Amino acid sequence: MLLCESFLPDLVAFRKRYLKPGGIMIPSAGSIHIASFSQEVPSSIMHPQFKKLNVPYEARVMACQPEWITSSVAKVFECDFQTEETGDCKFSSAFSLEMLKDCTLEGFVCWFDVDMGQDIMLSTSPTEKSTHWAQTLLPWPKPVPLKAGEVVKGRIEVEPREDNHRALSIKLEITIEE
């Protein structure tokens, strides 16, 4: 995700130290998006203890196929890199996703977009040409059958991990409305 590996604090520090007044920041802004996915999760991304302990999967960075997307998309984070002062990688955001088809919710997928200026947008969306960044899959611990039109409301909380500031702790909570 856009905030991994201390990207934002490093970017803010770099801008403050090296960018001259009136200089152009590239990328100039970024955003993070979330949608639901439904597809048999490849065993290669499963947390090894999931089946034994019934604990949630860990987030995995991998390509999500466009046909796995089962919902609308919500923007959960936005940052103007030219004006950001703190470089804080912590955020909390509510989201609402409408199911586009009958499916079994298996998790959520996040990706980022960055504005490169002059109407050039770099997107890591599953529906765009792939990049080496891929997407972040957040498998849900228990599959949930859903119908087209149902709405999943939730909150995502992201913050640097205490034991490794370059890694993220991601917390998801959801409710389903018919």
HELIX and SHEET records of a PDB file:
HELIX    1   1 CYS A    4  SER A    6  5                                   3    
HELIX    2   2 PHE A    7  TYR A   18  1                                  12    
HELIX    3   3 SER A   43  ILE A   45  5                                   3    
HELIX    4   4 PHE A   50  LEU A   53  1                                   4    
HELIX    5   5 PRO A   66  TRP A   68  5                                   3    
SHEET    1   A 5 ARG A  60  MET A  62  0                                        
SHEET    2   A 5 GLN A 135  LEU A 146 -1                                        
SHEET    3   A 5 CYS A 103  GLY A 117 -1                                        
SHEET    4   A 5 ALA A  29  PHE A  37 -1                                        
SHEET    5   A 5 ALA A  74  ASP A  80 -1                                        
SHEET    1   B 4 ARG A  60  MET A  62  0                                        
SHEET    2   B 4 GLN A 135  LEU A 146 -1                                        
SHEET    3   B 4 CYS A 103  GLY A 117 -1                                        
SHEET    4   B 4 ILE A 120  SER A 123 -1                                        
SHEET    1   C 3 PHE A  91  GLU A  98  0                                        
SHEET    2   C 3 VAL A 151  PRO A 160 -1                                        
SHEET    3   C 3 LEU A 168  GLU A 177 -1                                        
END                                                                             
